[in-house]
C-alpha cells in the first residue's frame, strides 16, 4: 500500500503537488512526467551536494534534464516544476522517496 506524501515530507511544495496531481500516486501527472521529476530532483540533489547553496541548482537541473533532444515529457511537467522551484534539498529527498515507493 502506498503512503501519502506527508509520510515522507510535509513541505508546502509537495502538498501543492499532490493537490494538483493526486494525493497518493500523482495519477493525474503522466508517468513520463513523473519519471522526469525523478531525474530533475536527483540532479538537483547532486548539484546541491556539489555546489552547496547555489540559487540556480534547481533551474540547472531542469535545463540539463529537459532541454535535450530526447525529452518526451508533456507540458504538464512545467506546472509541477513551477511548484517545486524553491524546494529544499531535504524536502527533495523526501519527495523522491514518495515518488519511488
N, C-alpha and C positions, 0 to 999 in steps of 0.2 A: 504494500500500500504506500502510495507516495505521500510525502509530508508537504505541508504548506510552506511558503517562502519564509514565514515567521519563525519556523523551526531553525532556519539557517542564518537569517539576518532580519533585523527589524528596521532597516534603513528606509527612508521615505522613497528612494528611487525604486527599490524592489516592490514596495507596496503599490506604487503608482503603476509599475509594470504589470503586476498581476490584476489590478483593477481594470486595466485596458485589455489585457490579452488572456485572462483566465486565471483563477485562483489556485489551481492545483498543478497544472502542467503547461500553462501558456498555450492552450489548444487553439486559441484564435490567432496565433502567430505561426505562419508556415514553418514546417520543420527545417527548411533550408535556412530560414532567418534565425531560428533557434541555434542551429549549428554555427552560423555566422557570429552570433552573440558569444558563443563559447570561445571562438577564436579571438574575437576582439578583446574579451575580458582576460583571456590567458595572456595575450600580448601586452595588454595594459599592465597586468601584474608583473610581467617580465620587465617592462620599461620602468615601472615604479621601483623595482629592485636594482636595476642597472643605473637609473638616473633618478634617484630619490627626490621627490618634491617638485619635479618639473611640471609646470602647469599645462604643458602640451601633451603629456603622455597618453591620455585617452584619445585625443584628436589624432595623434600619430598612430596609435593602434588601429583606429578606424581607417585612416588613409592607407596604411600598409596592408590591411586585410581586405578592404572592399574596393580599393582603387586599382583594380587589375583586370586583365582580360578574362580571367576565369571566375569572375564574381557572378554568381547566379542567384543572389538574394533578390527578394522582391522589394518594392517600395515601402512595404510595411516596416522593414528594419529601421528606416530612418526615424520613425516615431519612437521606437524602442531606444535607439541610440541617443535621441534628444533627451529622453527621460534619464538615461544613465550618464550623461556627460559630466556630472560632478560627483560620481560615486567614489568613495574612498577605496584604497587597496583592500582593507579588511572586509568591507562590505562586498566588494567584487569577488573575493574568495567565497564568501557565504552564498552569493548568487550563483557562482559556478557550481557549488555543491548542490544547490537546489536544481539547477538545470541538468546535472549529471545523474541525479537519483533515479 
